[in-house]
Amino acid sequence: MRSLGIDYGEKRIGVALSDEEGKFAFPCCVLENGADTAEEISAIIRKEQVGEIALGLPKNFDREDTESTKKVRTFAELLKKASGIPVTFVDETLSTAEV
């Protein structure tokens, strides 16, 4: 089953797509964040037969929600409605430092 990874940003959204076994992820595209973004991602989901979505969830160092967290949660609801696929959140705390 293919997975779709999403890195949400207020201006742009990064999209990664896994191989068919779901073991490796590869960059897919970067989309401008706008009114139709959830539909654009849904089209990718249908075309690539994606079965699950992982969406990065930014939190502060105390792992509490921030303004960005709220925006990501709102986007997740739009994406669920547009795609019909549940969204799993992935904690992004300190992810930049890990890289």
VMD Tcl script that draws the C-alpha trace (Angstrom):
set ca {
  {0.00 0.00 0.00}
  {1.29 3.44 -0.91}
  {1.56 6.19 1.66}
  {1.53 9.93 1.14}
  {3.60 12.20 3.38}
  {2.71 15.86 3.69}
  {4.78 18.73 5.07}
  {2.32 21.59 5.54}
  {3.41 25.18 5.10}
  {1.35 28.34 4.93}
  {2.70 29.16 1.44}
  {3.75 25.76 0.09}
  {3.03 22.13 0.87}
  {5.59 19.40 0.28}
  {4.29 16.02 -0.84}
  {6.18 12.71 -0.74}
  {4.96 9.38 -2.08}
  {6.07 5.95 -0.95}
  {6.86 2.98 -3.13}
  {4.11 0.39 -3.55}
  {5.33 -1.58 -0.52}
  {5.31 1.53 1.67}
  {8.97 1.14 2.62}
  {10.63 4.13 0.93}
  {9.37 7.66 0.36}
  {10.33 9.89 -2.55}
  {9.62 13.57 -3.19}
  {6.52 13.93 -5.31}
  {5.85 17.66 -5.65}
  {5.54 21.00 -3.94}
  {2.14 22.66 -4.18}
  {1.17 26.25 -3.59}
  {-1.10 26.36 -0.56}
  {-4.47 27.66 -1.69}
  {-8.19 26.99 -1.77}
  {-7.83 23.95 -4.07}
  {-4.82 22.29 -2.43}
  {-6.80 19.53 -0.68}
  {-8.43 18.65 -4.02}
  {-5.04 18.64 -5.78}
  {-3.70 16.23 -3.17}
  {-6.85 14.09 -3.48}
  {-6.20 13.78 -7.21}
  {-2.69 12.48 -6.46}
  {-4.16 10.05 -3.92}
  {-6.60 8.65 -6.49}
  {-4.03 8.48 -9.29}
  {-1.37 6.77 -7.17}
  {-3.81 4.58 -5.21}
  {-2.68 5.88 -1.83}
  {-4.06 4.10 1.21}
  {-2.76 6.27 4.04}
  {-1.69 9.83 4.72}
  {0.96 11.03 7.18}
  {0.86 14.73 8.00}
  {3.57 16.49 9.99}
  {2.23 18.14 13.14}
  {4.30 21.03 14.49}
  {4.34 21.54 18.25}
  {6.49 23.59 20.57}
  {9.33 22.16 22.67}
  {6.87 21.26 25.43}
  {4.87 19.35 22.80}
  {1.97 21.76 23.14}
  {-0.16 23.02 20.27}
  {0.78 26.27 18.55}
  {-0.98 28.46 15.99}
  {0.69 26.36 13.27}
  {-0.65 23.20 14.90}
  {-4.19 24.53 14.65}
  {-3.74 25.34 10.95}
  {-2.42 21.83 10.26}
  {-5.36 20.25 12.10}
  {-7.79 22.35 10.05}
  {-6.02 21.31 6.84}
  {-6.20 17.66 7.93}
  {-10.00 17.93 8.23}
  {-10.22 19.40 4.72}
  {-7.99 16.64 3.39}
  {-10.03 13.90 5.08}
  {-13.23 15.25 3.54}
  {-11.68 15.65 0.08}
  {-9.90 12.27 -0.02}
  {-11.96 10.00 2.21}
  {-8.74 8.67 3.74}
  {-7.85 9.09 7.43}
  {-4.89 11.29 8.27}
  {-2.25 10.21 10.79}
  {-0.29 12.98 12.48}
  {3.48 12.70 12.87}
  {5.08 14.79 15.63}
  {7.60 17.19 14.06}
  {9.14 18.34 17.34}
  {12.91 18.67 16.81}
  {12.68 17.03 13.37}
  {14.87 19.75 11.83}
  {17.57 19.11 14.42}
  {17.48 15.37 13.62}
  {18.17 16.03 9.95}
}
mol new
graphics top color blue
foreach p $ca { graphics top sphere $p radius 0.5 }
foreach p [lrange $ca 0 end-1] q [lrange $ca 1 end] { graphics top cylinder $p $q radius 0.2 }
display resetview
